[in-house]
Amino acid sequence: MIRFNKCEIGYKSVLIRIPELNLSAGTIYALIGANGSGKSTLLNTIINKKSLLGGELFIDSKNHTTFSAKDLAQKIAYVESKFDGVEYLTVEEYISLGRTPYTDAFGRLGEKDNQAILKAMEILNLHSFKEKFTLNLSDGERQLVAIARALAQTTPIIILDEPTAFLDYGNRIKLIQLLSKIALEEQKCIVFSSHDIDLCLNSSIQMLIVNQQNKTMELCPSAISKKEVLANGFGIKC
Amino acid sequence: MITKKRNLFLYFVLFLILILSIVGHLFSGQIAISFSDYWDSIFHFDPENTNQLIAREFRIPRLTMAIIAGAGLSISGMLMQTLFNNPLAGPYVLGINSGSSLFVAFTMMTGLSFFQSDFGIITSALIGALVFGFIILGFSLFVKSHISLLLIGLMLGSFTGALISVLQTFSSAQELKSFTIWTMGSLQHVQLNQLPIISIIFILGIGLSLFLIKPLNVLVLGEKSSEILGIHIKTIRIATISITAIFAGIITAFCGPIAFVGLAVPNIVRTVFKTQSHGKLIIGNLLIGATFLVISDAVIQYLEQWIQLPINAFTSIIGAPLLILIVLKRLK
């Protein structure tokens, strides 16, 4: 789904090197790394908001710089760590904005669009508050609504930047379980950055760890221990 | 579904109010003109009949201009507020009107004959609005704070005000007089033969803004999210500023600067319709904006027997307290 080939990621200097990596559909990946290790930069690179310093990145075996903004929006959905809500914007209207890459010049919704919106609301069980204003939701509800918006975008890939950062512990567990379920059932490739190492280990989520020493990112074996994660990602020996 | 019915009902009510205010406007002048005079002035015009002449030469152009200016300024205010993600934005506060004023002042007081024509004034007002629109757009790329951007807009206004004062010292008494009258803002300087061009530009502006509905609906999520959803932010910025400049430029050219309409009306519309769907907001701004200025001008027209109130003063008297109210409401 997403293939990295000798990628160098960073702003002026290289923060992360990815020699060779393949991320596949139906899988959820947690991106783990210390503050400033370049996690957000990597995610921004995947969504093409930031260009690679070197190497190539392929989405569906097509070089990702060759995509138009609209085409890329049909491949990758992105969820920011916090959606603050917008005055007078209802949940349903917000979710329907996920259809932007598919609608005509006036943004009119067709049959297919309405189905995608309905399905997204169904998966996240949002029917009961579709008429509510996004500004009046709790942080947890807003995060679910943001994910529904990404689902309505019907992309094979979903990228989330620290989706659990502003949630309480219970909501963190729920969100990670929910994302795992969506990856499996909808056969999507989901990548999210996170600091919730314990939660990811418990749910046996595959981890992409940015190694502190040699600045390379590798896919860790699923049987990795917490000790190894801390040693590789944060340089903590215990 | 309930909101859909509610909105249809609202449109209907607002449309009725607009019609009523139009009727009110037509019959609020000092000289009573009957309905049949209005009818004849359009369909069986008799230049010998004074009432018909007043209807045709003064009342109808003035009313049309009130509708166009109210609707146009409100829509351009809405465009600015969404573009800058700032409920206090508007063509007047951001200095776009000031741009028009400066360029019009320049043309009116240079005495060049080309610029004295309608075409010259329209062109210079449009250019002025565009130039200042892009100046404020340039600032907005660096200045993220809402309040700072408004301050820059206000400073642009003061700066142009000063430049205009300098210009005035070089101009003749006649030029000075006509410019001063122009700055007071008035809907009654428009002549019948100017209406077609104004109407065409106005309709063109509305037509173009329909193409902004989709990107503006997405833009309320912020620029990054919009870009990821496939919206070309740069194109949208340029298009939005240009359309605003078209509205603000043409209206400022003929009516002078009219304050606060572009700022107050879009806020009222959003509160009434409770939506971020720009299709609905455009219709709302059209109806409420036109009604607001038609009623304001009807009041001014009615008061004319005692006092000559410039429209700009009137809209400021209503608009400034409204602005303070909006700020206070936001602070809560």
Interface residues (C-beta under 8 A of the other chain):
Chain A: I47 K49 S68 A69 K70 D71 L72 A73 Q74 I76 A77 Y78 E80 F83 V86 E87 Y88 L89 E93 Y94 L97 G98 T100 P101 T103 A105 F106 G107 E131 F133 Q153
Chain B: T3 L210 F211 I213 K214 N217 V218 V220 L221 K224 S225 E227 I228 L229 G230 I231 H232 R270 F273 K274 T275 Q276 S277 G279
